[in-house]
Amino acid sequence: MFLNAIRLRLIAGTGLMLALAGCATGPAFDKPVVAPASQAQVYLYRPWQFPGGAASLKLFVDGAPTELTPPNRSWQRVVLAPGSHAFGLTEYLNTFSCGGARVDVQAGQTVYLAVDFTLTGTGTVNHLSCVLVPRDEAQALKDMAGLPLSK
């Protein structure tokens, strides 16, 4: 019984450290910058969520890995050439991936994508799923208000 309590505290402490290690530390989101006239931009954000909150994700654009690893409760800005682009997220240790999203952007356009985790199941059998969801500007700006930039 005593060893189980110690084990539970160790697991909880490790989970807390992992969650805090992924915290964003950059400036808080205020408003989007104007997209460059010859380019487009995508704001990718992760509102705070408990399910999947400690997941460390790596962003892929058009199948190529980027340096972006958006933690829970953060945002990133990706500047792209106009056209069609595929976005995807893979858990850093490749244990699962988020459903991808295809965005078609024109020069000067801004698009918003939210990372959404869902926990389904009952009892001891649960499933964590993750998708990238396009958001309209009004909803995205509301969701992103005050989120720190992912560093």
C-alpha angles and dihedrals in degrees: 000000000000092000091051090055091050091047091050092051091048092051092047092048092049091049091051092050091050092049093049093044089063095051118129116237105182130106118302118258112258107160137333120269118238111270114247110264094240096037139053130224138212123201109208115192141176113206114206110283130167096209105072092002094131094045112120108217133192120207121229123193118194090348095304122112117242130202089249118111106171111203125205112292099020145104138220133193119218119192115205143172113261114270140066118327134181118220124195139166126212125189107252094245091045094243093131141352135216122243108266131235132215117214127191110204135182128207110286093015127131122207128186128215124185125201109227124190122194127190114204133175140066134257114343097346111079133157126206115207130182131197138174109235124195111230130197114243097254093053094042094051090050092048094045098046107127096359111142121240112256111247 
